[in-house]
């Protein structure tokens, strides 16, 4: 198995005449916490949308090494809705769910999950139900087994409930299991969304600005949780984040985007002092960057 869980090679994305990404290449080492940073409009979320199946990249290749196999994301995204899917309610709902809330269901099956900058919980469902919905693909979906309430169906439900309660304990939300998700404070909703992603059993989880809207104490707790995902559960983490203090504190590797291109890649200390990164964030002109590099 490759030491890199994810390899992105010359990824480009066009929207009509606009090129949002241009030959983006980077890799994510297995067991690492990797941050994707850059100014607003740099193309970070577009990269995430390509990785997780919301967009199919115009050019380039994304390869995921997870669940003991190699998956070419571009190839699995070619498996669009088929006419037969509309005749199978279970297949249709599962594909629709992952298109709306977790990218392509094939990408999720391959071992990748994500959260969103704008929280996308089922706010009129309970906290516990939000996690059970995420495990739909892992549970017994045989309609006849459900109607007959077979032992296999019952065991599947039991396993799902146990897993949901487990992750509620991990993110300290067990006491809120029967509350509506929309009633939770913002910071707890963030934790619930991470728990929901983890219930799908990913090897790689992509967190889109998980600290957005959090106060300093909540950010510290979130940083500890991200480390726990890596250290205790063996999950590789790729995150987009604007909180540079958090990024520098928890990241093993950082990739910097600007105007849809990778302008730097390396360890936090190197990125902090890179004149091109400083220029991208502060608007330093090319002459100043050259002087800083000397």
N, C-alpha and C positions, 0 to 999 in steps of 0.2 A: 504494500500500500504506500502511495506517495506520501512524503513528508509534508507536502502542500495539500491542504484539503480543497482549496479552490484556486484555479488558475484562470485569469482573464487575459485574453490575448487580442490586442488591436481592436478593441470594441469601439464601434461607432454607431451613433443613433441620430437619424434625421427625422425632423417633423416638417414635411413639405420642403421648403428651401432653407430651413434652419437646421444647422448641424449642432446638436446639443452635446454630443460626445465625439471626440476625434482620436482614434487610435489609442484608447486607454488600455494599458497593460499593467497588471500587478498580480501578486499571488498572496494567499493567506496561509500561513504555516499552521499545521494541525496543532491544536492545544494552545493557540495564542489568543491574545486580545489585540485586534488590529483596528485602528481608527482610520476612517476616511473623512478628511477635513477639507475645508476650503471656504472662500467667501460665499455669500448668498449668490445663487445663480451659477455656481461652478459646475453643476451637473451631478452632485452627489446622490440625490434622490433618484435621478434618472438611471444611474448605475444600479441602485438597489432595485428599481423596477425591472430592469433587464435581468438581474440575477434571479429574482424571485418569480418571474413569469408574468408580470403585469404588462411588460413590453417585450416584443421580440426584436432584438438588436438588428439594425440594418446591415452591419458587417461585424466580423470578428467571431471569437469563439469563447465560450464559458464552459469550463470543465469542472465538475464537482466530484471529488473522491470521498464518498461517504457510503455508509451501510455496506461496506465491503465491495463496492463496485465503482466503476467510472461512469459518470453520466454527462453527456453533452447536452447542456440545457437548451441550446438552439434546436436540437433534434427533437427533444420531447415536447417542446412548445409547438412543433409542427402538428401535434396530435390535437387538433382543435375539436370543438363540438361536432359530433357526428349525428346524422339523423336518428340513429338508433338510441342515442342518449335521451332524446325527448320521449321515448317510449318506456324508459326505465327511470322512474321517479327517484330512486336512490342514487343512481349514477348522475342524474341531472343535478340534484341538490348538492351532492358532494363536489361536482365540478364548479357549480355556481358559488358555493361557499369559498373555495380556495381562490377563485378568480376575484372575489370581492374582498376577502379578508386575509388571504395567505398566499397570494400568487397562484400559479398553476398547481393543481393537485398533484401533477406528476413531479414537479420540483419538490413539493413537500414530501412525497413518497421517497424521493431520492435522498432526503436527509437534510433539507434546508427549511427554516421557518423565519418569520420576521414579525416585527412590531412596526408601528406607524408613528410619525410625528404628530399627527392628529389622531387621537385615540379612537379606535374603531371597535368598541365593545357593543354587545347586545344589551343596551341599557335598560330595556324593559324585561330582561331575564335576570334571574338571580346570579350571584357570583358563582355558585356551584354549577348552574346550568351553562354558563359561558364556557367552563372548562369541559363539560361533557360534550358540548357541540363540537369542540375542537378535536375530540377523539372519535368522531363519527366514523372515520375511515378505518379505525383500529378495532371497532366493535362488530359484533355479529349483525349484519345488515340483511339477513335472509328474512323476507317478509313472512314466510310460512313459520319459521322458527319463532318469530315474534308473536304471531297469532296463537300458536300452540304453547308458547312460553316454555320451550324445551329447556332441559338442563344446560345445554350449551349456551343458549341465549341468556339464561339467568346468570351463568358464570361470567359471560361477557359483560353484562351490566355491573356485576359485582367488581370485576377487575377495573372497569372504568371509574366507578365510584371511589375505589381505593386509590387509584392514581390521582384523581382530582383532589381528594382530601390530602394526599401526600404533598402535592404542590401548593395547596393552600397553606399547609403548615410551613413549608419552606419560605413562602413570601409573607408569612405572618398575617394571613387573612382568614384563617379557619373560623374565627368567631363571627365573621361577617358572611358566612357561606349562604345564608338564606335572605340576605339583603339584596335589593335590586342593585345591579351594577352601577346604574346611573346615580344612585344615592351616595356612593362612596366619595370621599374627598379625592381631589385630583391625584395626589401622590399615590394613594392606594389603587386608583384606577390604572396608573402606570405599572404597578407591581402585578396587578391582575392580568394585564395584557402580556407581560413577560411570562407569567405562569401559564397562560393559555397557549402561547407559542411553545413552551416546553412540554406541554401535554401531548403534542404531536410527535415527540420523540426525535428531535433534530440532532444531528451531529454538528451542524453549523447554524447559529442563530444570528440574524441581522437585526440590529436595534437602530431604529431611525430616530435620532435625537431623544433618547430616553430621559435625559435630564431637563428637557424643555418644560418650563413652568414650575420646576421644583425649587424649594427654598434650600439654603446651604446645608441644613441638617439632613433633608431628604436626599440631597445629592450625595452626601457622604454615605448614607445607608444604601443608596443605589450602587455606588462604586463597590461597596462590600459585597452586594448581591451579585454583581457581574463577575467579580473575582471568584465567588463561590461557584457560579455556574462552570467556570473553567477548572478550578482547583478540585472541587468535590464531585462534580458530575461529568467531567471530561468533555465539556462542550466548548467548541471553538466559537469565539465571539468576534463579529465584525460590526462596528458601530459607526454611525454618523453622529457627530456631536460638535456643538459650538462652544461648549464650556471647556476652554483650553486648560484650565487647572485640572479638571477631571481627566481630560485626554492625556496630558503629560504624566499624570499620577498613575494611571492604570494600564496604559498601552505598552505592548511589547514592540509594536511596529506601527508606523503612521504613513499613510499615503495621502498626498496633497493634490487636490484638483484646482484648476483655475481655468475658466472659460472652456470647460469640457476636455481639458488635457491634464495629464499627470505632470506636475512641475517638480516634484520631489518625492522621495520615498526613503525611509530609514528609521532609525531609532529616535525616540523623543528628543534626546540631547542634540542630535544632528539637525533635526527638523527645527528645533527652537532657534538655532543660530543660522539657518539657511537664508541667505539674502533674497533668494527668489520667493521664498515663503513670506518673509517680512514684507517684500514689495507687493505681493498679492493682497495681503491684508491691510497694509497701510497706504497703498497707492504710490509706493516709491517708484520713480522712473528708472529706466534702464541704466542711465549714467550713474545714478546713486548706487544701484545694485552692484555695478562693476567696481565702484570704489570701495564698497563694503566688503567685497569678496577679496580684495587685494590685502 
